[in-house]
């Protein structure tokens, strides 16, 4: 009888542990809890304070609480009003007070993976202005692409990727933006997986689908990459492609991949691009 009771207790305990693992992503965190987890991971406190709640929550819910921070980088871009080109503000030589508000922000964050050869990469973008739409296109961010390219000697782990989109509605009646709403994978084609033509030996690309010009958007994509060649460089590049429709409202693009490079070639319409890279030891 004692042996039977012990077996039952062991089974119950095992089931409880499994249940905790299964539902860990459903845990509700306060921002203070998220801050503490990220600071404990080694991320500098000043950097944690620049991340918004949604990005911090996405990282913790997908990578767990036992994170090991490696590095991160944030860059902002503004639009050249004459050409429409997206320009990295760090490349603008002018008094800081003369730099206009950013239109687009990129963030890349790197954590150690489950093994010494793995890294978890988070790429985040946020449109801060709207114009004719969140990306100034006739159809908002529809058909835009957000891509991450990796070096030769690394490979993306199958099934280790995902994406979340957030949207904020512009209330015309009082000219204010409402709070961010998590739209999950609804803002991405292919159910949040890399686009059907956007998965390569050298990276992954997500296609954006929302088209409502009364919203602005931000999104986060992530994946795990594994080093398969010890001499491979430790680097990743994030690239955003803004789709611009031709006069008929049509747009199409093809992607070409090389190590640390993704090239967008429009088959109809035209594109703007913005890029940022990150390295680590």
Phi, psi and omega per residue, in radians:
X1 nan -0.732 3.140
X2 -1.106 -0.696 3.132
X3 -1.106 -0.703 3.122
X4 -1.135 -0.752 3.140
X5 -1.124 -0.686 3.141
X6 -1.143 -0.703 3.133
X7 -1.121 -0.721 3.137
X8 -1.127 -0.709 3.141
X9 -1.141 -0.705 3.111
X10 -1.096 -0.759 3.122
X11 -1.090 -0.748 -3.128
X12 -1.126 -0.731 -3.140
X13 -1.153 -0.743 3.118
X14 -1.070 -0.760 3.126
X15 -1.093 -0.678 3.140
X16 -1.118 -0.738 3.138
X17 -1.118 -0.766 3.113
X18 -1.075 -0.675 3.140
X19 -1.103 -0.673 3.123
X20 -1.103 -0.745 3.140
X21 -1.113 -0.760 -3.073
X22 -1.107 -0.707 -3.023
X23 -1.790 0.255 -3.129
X24 -1.044 -0.627 -3.104
X25 -1.219 -0.216 3.140
X26 -1.597 -0.007 -3.139
X27 -1.139 2.409 3.091
X28 -1.668 2.086 -3.117
X29 -1.855 2.541 2.938
X30 -1.461 2.844 3.133
X31 -1.129 -0.602 3.107
X32 -1.101 -0.705 3.113
X33 -1.126 -0.740 3.114
X34 -1.102 -0.743 3.122
X35 -1.032 -0.777 -3.108
X36 -1.120 -0.715 3.134
X37 -1.094 -0.779 -3.103
X38 -1.233 -0.676 3.088
X39 -1.136 -0.710 3.086
X40 -1.104 -0.446 3.137
X41 -1.284 -0.242 -3.104
X42 1.910 -0.064 3.113
X43 -1.222 2.304 3.132
X44 -1.038 2.474 -3.086
X45 -1.047 -0.665 -3.138
X46 -1.105 -0.567 3.116
X47 -1.272 -0.744 3.091
X48 -0.981 -0.703 -3.088
X49 -1.210 -0.307 3.105
X50 -1.517 -0.258 3.122
X51 -1.480 2.426 3.098
X52 -1.431 2.963 -3.054
X53 -0.996 -0.768 -3.047
X54 -1.092 -0.731 3.133
X55 -1.165 -0.763 3.125
X56 -1.085 -0.726 3.140
X57 -1.150 -0.718 3.123
X58 -1.044 -0.772 -3.124
X59 -1.089 -0.862 -3.067
X60 -1.196 -0.695 -3.113
X61 -1.211 -0.472 -3.122
X62 -1.653 -0.493 -3.098
X63 -1.928 -0.076 3.105
X64 1.483 -3.131 -3.049
X65 -1.555 -0.322 -3.095
X66 -1.639 1.084 -3.084
X67 -1.458 2.665 3.018
X68 -2.233 1.783 -3.081
X69 -1.209 2.445 3.091
X70 -1.941 -1.036 -3.137
X71 -2.945 2.973 3.093
X72 -2.728 2.849 3.137
X73 -2.631 2.450 3.108
X74 -2.217 2.301 3.086
X75 -2.337 2.565 3.094
X76 -2.058 2.670 -3.111
X77 -2.268 2.549 3.034
X78 -2.120 2.811 -3.128
X79 -1.734 2.264 3.003
X80 -1.236 2.005 -3.029
X81 -1.133 -0.401 -3.131
X82 -1.481 -0.738 -3.063
X83 -1.801 -0.313 -3.075
X84 1.430 -0.055 -3.101
X85 -1.155 2.463 3.048
X86 -1.535 2.145 -3.024
X87 -2.086 2.282 3.077
X88 -1.138 2.166 -3.070
X89 -1.125 -0.407 3.127
X90 -1.220 -0.255 3.125
X91 -1.644 0.037 -3.110
X92 -1.666 2.077 3.127
X93 -1.649 1.709 -3.101
X94 -2.876 2.703 3.081
X95 -0.946 2.412 -3.062
X96 -0.923 -0.673 -3.107
X97 -1.113 -0.329 -3.096
X98 -1.576 -0.163 -3.133
X99 -1.338 2.143 -3.135
X100 -1.233 2.939 3.123
X101 -1.011 2.485 -3.130
X102 -1.161 2.612 3.074
X103 -1.722 -0.523 -3.051
X104 -2.515 2.374 3.104
X105 -2.089 2.370 3.012
X106 -1.957 2.489 2.952
X107 -2.361 2.409 3.023
X108 -2.193 2.300 3.139
X109 -2.263 2.378 -3.099
X110 -2.119 2.280 3.047
X111 -2.172 2.712 3.004
X112 -1.188 2.589 3.112
X113 -1.616 -2.854 -3.084
X114 -1.223 -0.438 3.090
X115 -2.174 2.928 -3.094
X116 -1.152 -0.320 -3.117
X117 -1.637 -0.016 -3.065
X118 -1.903 2.568 3.020
X119 -2.317 2.451 3.054
X120 -1.775 2.184 -3.065
X121 -1.953 2.269 3.033
X122 -2.044 2.167 3.044
X123 -1.969 2.311 -3.064
X124 -2.323 2.383 3.043
X125 -2.254 2.694 3.079
X126 -2.612 2.167 3.031
X127 -1.485 2.237 -3.100
X128 -1.773 -0.279 -3.123
X129 -2.215 2.929 -3.081
X130 -2.081 -1.013 -3.034
X131 1.120 -2.190 3.103
X132 -1.400 -0.123 -3.125
X133 3.077 2.953 -3.099
X134 -0.929 -0.550 3.068
X135 -1.999 0.408 3.086
X136 1.143 0.104 3.118
X137 -1.510 2.811 3.131
X138 -1.053 -0.410 -3.103
X139 -2.096 0.661 -3.133
X140 1.095 -2.285 -3.122
X141 -1.733 0.231 3.140
X142 -1.018 2.313 3.122
X143 1.313 -0.031 3.032
X144 -1.094 2.772 3.124
X145 -2.233 2.487 3.043
X146 -2.174 2.044 -2.971
X147 -2.228 2.657 3.049
X148 -2.253 2.135 3.140
X149 -1.872 2.476 -3.084
X150 -2.135 2.847 -3.095
X151 -1.349 2.883 2.940
X152 -1.115 2.520 -3.106
X153 1.662 -0.049 3.011
X154 -2.094 2.735 3.038
X155 -2.478 2.522 3.092
X156 -1.381 2.332 -3.103
X157 -1.347 2.277 -3.104
X158 -1.009 2.299 3.083
X159 1.317 0.144 -3.063
X160 -1.717 0.222 -3.027
X161 -1.981 2.807 3.116
X162 -2.929 3.109 -3.097
X163 -2.777 2.576 3.025
X164 -2.352 2.437 3.085
X165 -2.034 2.494 3.079
X166 -2.177 2.557 -3.135
X167 -2.360 2.607 3.103
X168 -2.248 2.208 -3.042
X169 -1.567 2.412 3.087
X170 -1.597 2.011 3.140
X171 -1.466 1.847 -3.055
X172 -1.134 -0.579 -3.055
X173 -1.067 -0.621 3.131
X174 -2.167 0.186 3.053
X175 0.955 0.810 3.109
X176 -2.283 2.680 3.058
X177 -1.575 2.346 3.079
X178 -1.455 2.978 -3.098
X179 -1.137 2.824 -3.134
X180 -1.233 2.451 3.098
X181 -2.108 2.271 3.115
X182 -1.347 1.994 3.139
X183 -1.702 0.150 3.094
X184 1.016 -2.360 -3.127
X185 -1.538 0.016 -3.093
X186 -1.097 -0.408 3.140
X187 -1.441 -0.006 -3.100
X188 -2.143 2.513 3.008
X189 -1.222 2.838 3.026
X190 1.123 0.513 3.041
X191 1.112 0.512 3.117
X192 1.518 -0.116 3.051
X193 -1.456 2.845 3.047
X194 -0.910 2.532 -3.105
X195 -0.961 2.708 -3.049
X196 -1.011 -0.499 3.109
X197 -1.882 0.243 -2.997
X198 -2.084 0.507 3.104
X199 -2.149 2.165 -3.017
X200 -2.413 2.918 3.012
X201 -1.005 -0.476 -3.031
X202 -1.883 0.205 3.091
X203 2.760 -2.944 -3.125
X204 -2.546 2.583 -3.119
X205 -2.337 2.320 3.116
X206 -1.866 2.378 3.108
X207 -1.721 2.338 -3.101
X208 -1.652 2.472 -3.016
X209 -2.041 -0.360 -3.078
X210 -1.066 2.608 -3.098
X211 -2.341 0.125 -3.094
X212 -1.436 2.092 -3.060
X213 -1.378 -0.063 3.103
X214 -1.589 0.187 3.127
X215 -2.121 2.733 2.840
X216 -2.073 2.756 -2.928
X217 -2.304 2.680 2.931
X218 -2.497 2.717 -3.108
X219 -2.695 2.761 3.113
X220 -2.310 2.332 3.028
X221 -2.135 2.728 -3.103
X222 -2.670 2.726 3.007
X223 -2.835 2.927 3.041
X224 -1.861 2.282 3.089
X225 -2.032 2.538 -3.088
X226 -2.142 2.332 3.121
X227 -1.395 2.127 3.141
X228 -1.909 -0.085 3.059
X229 -2.331 2.060 -3.020
X230 -1.061 -0.362 -3.137
X231 -1.595 0.006 -3.127
X232 -1.113 2.498 3.139
X233 -1.293 2.619 -3.137
X234 -1.662 1.613 -3.010
X235 -2.769 2.658 3.027
X236 -2.570 2.642 3.136
X237 -2.198 2.314 3.053
X238 -1.831 2.369 -3.117
X239 -2.352 2.281 3.084
X240 -1.952 2.250 3.061
X241 -1.929 2.150 3.098
X242 -1.712 2.114 -3.120
X243 -1.394 2.287 3.072
X244 -2.097 2.136 -3.053
X245 -1.297 2.674 3.001
X246 -1.419 3.087 -3.080
X247 -0.993 -0.383 3.140
X248 -1.574 0.032 3.115
X249 1.378 0.274 -3.122
X250 -1.754 2.714 3.083
X251 -2.692 2.496 3.043
X252 -2.697 2.634 -3.126
X253 -2.611 2.601 3.022
X254 -2.057 2.621 -3.113
X255 -1.948 2.449 3.019
X256 -2.218 2.336 -3.050
X257 -1.994 2.435 2.880
X258 -2.353 2.988 3.082
X259 -1.023 2.207 3.130
X260 1.040 0.508 -3.136
X261 -2.709 2.316 2.972
X262 -2.240 2.265 -3.108
X263 -1.976 2.253 3.122
X264 -1.787 2.150 3.105
X265 -2.078 1.874 -3.119
X266 -1.186 2.337 3.052
X267 -1.637 -0.318 2.958
X268 -2.726 2.508 -3.035
X269 1.428 -2.840 -3.134
X270 -2.546 3.004 -3.050
X271 -2.366 2.704 2.847
X272 -1.982 2.624 3.099
X273 -2.356 2.669 3.040
X274 -2.426 2.423 -3.038
X275 -2.335 2.632 3.063
X276 -2.609 2.492 3.083
X277 -2.217 2.907 -3.107
X278 -2.530 2.510 3.086
X279 -2.232 2.811 3.083
X280 -2.617 2.846 -3.114
X281 -1.404 nan nan
